[in-house]
Amino acid sequence: MPAHAPDPASPHADAHPLGLPRDTPADNPLDRERAHLASSRSALRAMREEVESLDIRDVTANWVNALILTAQIEDRIKALADLADTPLFFGRLDYLHAPGAELAEGAGGERFYIGRRHVHDAEGDPMVIDWRAPVSQPFYRASKKDPQDIALRRRFGYTGGDLTAYEDEHLSDPTESAAVGKLLQQEIERPRVGPMRDIVATIQPEQDEIVRSGLSGSVCVQGGPGTGKTAVGLHRVAYLLYAHRERLARTGTLVIGPNRSFLHYIEQVLPALGELEVKQATVDDLVARPGVEVRGTDSAEAAVVKGDARMADVLRRAVRAHVTLPEEALMVVRGSRRWRVPSYELQEIVEELRARDIRYGAARDALPQRIAHAVLVRMEQAGEAPDDRVQDAVARNAAVKAAVKEIWPAVDPAKLVLRLLSDPEYLAEHAEGLLSEEERKRILWAKPYRSVRSAKWSAADAVLIDEAADLVERTPSLGHVVLDEAQDLSPMQYRAVGRRCTTGSATVLGDLAQGTTPWATRSWDEALAHLGKPGAVLEELTAGFRVPREVIAYASRLLPSISPGLAPVSSVRETPGSLAVTEVAPDELTAAVVEACRASLAHEGSIGLIAADARIPVLAEALAGAGMPYLSPGEETTAESRLTLVPASLAKGLEYDYVVLDEPQAVVDGEADERTGLRRLYVCLTRAVSGLTALHGAPLPAALR
């Protein structure tokens, strides 16, 4: 697999890639590829200018349609942007035969350039093929054993947006050995400055299978650190939007992450792939409601109970308990006539609605129509001929409204949860046989609040209110939801996410070994059942591409303690010298950490200083005293500002070229129990792409020794 990479700074940068003297562009492969890149950029610019020149007045005079078209045109213009530092195409496929066509014997195949978006020339002929198109699939899956009709696969190397090298695989040549390409390795290891980038040029076959899985099915991806599960999830969204654009445009897509820092880190991936309409949120964002301000916190014990799936049954009982059977007949006056509906018939109507098990609010809306129908039956028996308008009028009758209010009163979800958490007797009534007395005591407020607005709601309380709201009125469903870092969700949080995709599908991403909440997921089968997707396909990614082999092997010493039976990640990257674990005198630890950060900054790329949350103020003061500016998680790294100070609680999902880890034992001690602490440490140990320096004054946790 020869790589051809002339040094761009060399006077012979445009020399023949095999080292021969410079020849005409027609005979120089690299120059020919550069010429195609220039032509493709010109074609993309023409496509953009064509959209910019559109005049909506030629299409519609309707102002509503004009607003919609204007927004669509603006999005299309953004999607056609040629990003200066992003390659327009990153690969090439030379087919032995024309894909999908029947050629005469001896006829030649076709050549396709693979990129992030489709580009065509003035005649409409493709110059760059979208990576999601079926014809692009062999770029990711073809191999020596299964060439998939590919004669040659070419990968391109870039500096910024300039093409500087190429590398060929002759898949149909049995004499050429298979190996991991140098350009592929370099792209994986490229320093990380700024937000997370796409991996569209480096997707591996096992990742591609998940990316291109169908919209109708849900997928759960278990993947250790560095296996690319987050990138796979985001690329699957991009693929689904390509393959099912009309459907998802109607139903919507959503990416759910663990916190704002994480969402900010990943927010540029989909726009770089031309997808601008995907919304991002945390679970807290999903369940937020006007008037319910989250400003309180729960103890770990209370949060575990509130997050337990049994709370859904408690809430269901409390909601349904509002319904009371009528004991008196209903008299409806209409004109000069009176119509009587006896109590036993009203009870039958109520019992029938209860038995249907529909949403509380939907049943309440149906009740007046059912009562009105009973009145209309009596009218018809008396010789009248009422129609639908009469039935609607009866349903709005004051006596019917009063009866409905008494039988099936309106329920305010927040007020319901407020009463459950404030009134011991009310909670005991609806939690009987579900929660023990001790569990009820854990979740009751020590001092009840007077109103919804004055209550200090916790994040877990907001999820309970969301559950109650769904019992009253169905939550709208989206076409596809991606749930990342799912291992940290409680059963009730899974239910909150699941009702956002009851009629759609989901991509669930996580790592059981990185569960750092007291309610962390114990098994994916259990999690998927709470999500409402028990039939989801479980995929496991075990090949690591981000974390060096030495670092992941060191971190994997913790697996027997934190997640027995989970397969360790096998990294494809061997990087000698990537791991340094150093003991220093306790009183010299802070100074040693600052110096380790200074040494790391001598390398190219981003630097993350990760420490137990309690150590952050001390380290922040030390960095400031040393004249070393730093960023907070979520702030974008730049070439001038590359050091980020990261509390251990926010490290999950982030990655840095070089990581300095302060006092591993302090990370463990910062959690409620040792197992959770070791899981948090596992997360912190696996954030490095090129090198990890761990410094400790206290003894290391026993599992690491």
Steps between C-alpha positions, in 0.01 A plus 500: 500500500729779380458848645596800293553808711733774378591753766295816428784715634756340270600662167405163349155496658344465157748240382384160383381311813743217429792744516547537122552842338195720457299413190196645328179503699359231277769259623508607866227328704517751784466793260207332328328457836569862592349605170188297574483659847518848345231412245278353772533814710405711199198278440396525866533877482278501190241287681500746788474804271207339319312465829593854606358635175155349559220755527210366705270752330527283192372202698229627734313815595375349826687659789486186716648286223754775435624482860532122483680511165735772623599288801551194277716699259711637785555148635592376152753780460658408834512132401685590179775691679855402402686494830854615440666256741278200419576268206225501238572135434715254691493187289461349156357172377585346165239233420579204279151534353232766502299464825147378436551478124540208265805562283623316198791270570821697518326834566664723760369604839451845649692730733338676794641758739358460852431809711280656765237622253393455140651734238402504132615694197295724271364198311394328823773236489638413846846627589485397867269231639344531844659247740152377588408397145486123432781530245728634778449206735795293372732782606433385857432130458701368206802287589748259345271213595192680370601761237135581413595566136757764599825507304655788697420689818691826539519707818613861496712691748440869562661791676209729575298487182799437270554152358854388583514122465319187394511133586378208289361155571470270199228277639486278193878442505569176693873577519456819705483440876223646716608744770377803692581798280730775617258776399215326682717477813600866470139612464401308814793648694468857366525750791170620641450873531146633512176301518457133412541433127336244279667164428349466155841432343592227750181303566585134544294208361343404834411866561359540150259210553350685796500837319303357205252293701137573416272765642229260614720316751663627818867432574691492829877541473719387790844644445799559721707818496632596157286257301319785327149433630407870521626564148315191376177628652536844342592356161200269520278807537666656195449177303133467602434861401651423161307176449168610655508877471130563431380280783743639758431855383141443614568307819828655618828376645665566834842437656500469880825542691596492870572872546543832320880470480466173312238637261716803427793268428306294243281775349713556187506138381163493324528850344838396355313216329243744362226423756372814671156403630584250776418629846712424808393486864569349840242290685449800731412711195246240385304498825519873576156660553393863547461583867707202617843632591768242579701653784516218753704183531425153630709273713629198308255279690201719412606532136523122465143455622364786289676355196362150556245374246260422786434874525318479166245267664469731801425792270258297292302406809496860621375631166229236458385547859351837402215319322189442716189305407180712494239416762219720371314523172569784258220729383556687173258783416463585132228741404178389666612140533696326774711195437613276784807272490492263801808453720548135400532602133747776586701244695505267200632784281775580753598136545517450123735799464714371787526157339625648171817613681541812290668821621320663792445823307374322189246307708391822670447661159295198387274489807266792412448356151410161648251661736356707215459182293296344781274807495462480120388137526216616725412779258475253214286268712266796556466551124750782448769496228810662655822534300868548586446870573246411764742251657774764513257745660400247765868424572547873571196516726573648844366195684718266291806717558436501875464123505824448305685735737382296797545154347821553303670818628794663323844399632799733522814278480719731707238539773457123510873439557510786751232325707668159474830640631333708771220283641613176672150352505434579135833345398440193717155450344633490143833331571355212700665174393746692282724701734605407851447739789872576501497579127202731545681687776800551271301687236264703722599862547598586856313829466211503250480788255185708457491516122654372180691824448645517851615136504869420465460232237785261426593357159339169602180683600478656153512151349212391728295799385574410139377145564181633658450739207523207258237310699268797446590583139716306254850639440570574130732244339796563271621298204842421645680564828869452578572449870868529592669406829183303569654289775450785749122527463250383761206281396269803524734702277498217246121518504515877441719447194300201381173692479673743262546215250202269555419510129861545388831325549800557723877470502622433854870554570692422815750301699393309809849542646460880496179514703565754775158562654359305796223379266734412209376241252573140598416343165396622157204260491359668809569850365339427163189363671460827693558692177218307335737344243548141625551377144797730429807335348800502736834569330839500674802700386824366646760640258643824635624773269539799731677390817858363467541130578722568802247739656189286445680190630589689820142627545361151430658377824189654661247296299485195732403736783257725315339280233593131527461307178516804271748452216792744515566728205773383265672810364640496146749772594826410668667820621819444701544760772132598503456411870684645800390434858714692750494521878603831658512632855146603606605860568657523153205354307339826388828646375581175318159502330553857377840405358351193332245729331779729385689202356188372324446839337829446318310241293255582227130472577265540795591443866257395771584529869251269674460496876253416774240776529627594846851562360388738223523827703852417617618417149326804351688725743830324425456536123414867535805551722719335238364727227331212317155593371247218477153428365199339664330192353278605212718795402654446160873441483699702249860505380570772759305351791538122525488418873167406659448447874246218530316388816483120502118519510498669156771296325270239349474514122784753461841430350835675490827429322687499830354456847654581836312314775529636851487261800303192385400403856336841550281430196387174663444665838281767340217253439243351735646147483820335382352327196357825366830672578698239308263540205555874509874436503465266200336785311777744592777257404358453151466858371846514337561456128880524498630494855402476868701627796360397838649658812424385853606586853272246670527127422323393183172306530574133559344398169765699311806376686 
